Amino acid sequence: MPLIHKDGKDTIIFASKEDHATPSKIDLPELEPSPGLLLSNGEINWNCPCLGGMATGPCGLEFREAFSCFHYSTIEPKGSDCYDAFKTMQTCMVQYPALYGKKIDALDLDDEENPMEDHKKDLESENNVSRLGSKVKEVPHTSSIETGIERTDVK
């Protein structure tokens, strides 16, 4: 028979080898199902892990207003009456790029030069090695202390 000691809110049970030799006779209560996005009363569960913590933080209020508007929207197409709420949420999120990420607009990339071309031009302007057809021009040695890269000579 195990020795049971209560210490405030804690219960300490000392069990012997013999106590562990027989199967347990304890019946555990059935686990309550996780509520998910919607609670049983139809309200939004703001603690649901499926929201990824968006309901909290510096723009949590704006997110909850926009999400609620969309969820309860009856207009077709759904959520078309929530433009202002989503615009307010986006305005807030732009103020915290480290937290919500920086938006890259695909349309803006089409208007700019190819980023790889810029990188290629930078490399050529540094004169590390510029290849012109089959000719290779090597630049004077830069110390590994300056570059952080150990140099190996190729002949």
Salt bridges, closest charged atoms under 4 A:
ASP10 OD1 - LYS9 NZ 3.34
GLU113 OE1 - LYS121 NZ 3.10
GLU138 OE2 - ARG151 NH2 2.61
ASP153 OD1 - ARG151 NE 2.62
